[in-house]
Amino acid sequence: GVTGVQTCALPICFPVTIGGGTRVSCVSAYMNERNIDADGVIVYTDGHVEHDVRWDVACPTLWLVTRSKSFTPPHGRKVMVKE
């Protein structure tokens, strides 16, 4: 998780704790359970996610991936981010 927020000149920089894997299906479930009608979703991940991702979000999704070049998002567009 995020250990703190530090603002700086654009782009905004913040420290991130790495490790543990990413479970992204809960984001989709949370949005659907609460009927969240977003214009878009940004997922920031190392790309090491659960194997059976359930992504039932209809809005555009941008996946910012820092490590796993082999990760294929279930929906939306993937952008590799240099660390």
Solvent accessible surface area in square Angstrom, and as a share of the most:
residue,aa,sasa,rsa
1,G,84,0.81
2,V,89,0.51
3,T,98,0.57
4,G,31,0.30
5,V,116,0.67
6,Q,111,0.49
7,T,110,0.64
8,C,57,0.34
9,A,87,0.67
10,L,152,0.76
11,P,109,0.68
12,I,102,0.52
13,C,64,0.38
14,F,91,0.38
15,P,61,0.38
16,V,64,0.37
17,T,74,0.43
18,I,104,0.53
19,G,63,0.60
20,G,87,0.84
21,G,49,0.47
22,T,41,0.24
23,R,158,0.58
24,V,2,0.01
25,S,16,0.11
26,C,56,0.34
27,V,56,0.32
28,S,2,0.01
29,A,45,0.35
30,Y,113,0.43
31,M,16,0.07
32,N,73,0.37
33,E,127,0.57
34,R,129,0.47
35,N,134,0.69
36,I,76,0.39
37,D,141,0.73
38,A,31,0.24
39,D,139,0.72
40,G,37,0.36
41,V,19,0.11
42,I,117,0.60
43,V,13,0.07
44,Y,107,0.41
45,T,6,0.03
46,D,27,0.14
47,G,6,0.06
48,H,105,0.47
49,V,26,0.15
50,E,40,0.18
51,H,193,0.86
52,D,107,0.56
53,V,33,0.19
54,R,180,0.66
55,W,22,0.08
56,D,99,0.51
57,V,11,0.06
58,A,103,0.80
59,C,20,0.12
60,P,97,0.61
61,T,6,0.04
62,L,57,0.29
63,W,0,0.00
64,L,41,0.20
65,V,0,0.00
66,T,21,0.12
67,R,117,0.43
68,S,15,0.10
69,K,164,0.70
70,S,102,0.66
71,F,20,0.08
72,T,110,0.64
73,P,23,0.14
74,P,67,0.42
75,H,67,0.30
76,G,47,0.46
77,R,172,0.63
78,K,59,0.25
79,V,55,0.32
80,M,73,0.33
81,V,44,0.26
82,K,193,0.82
83,E,139,0.62
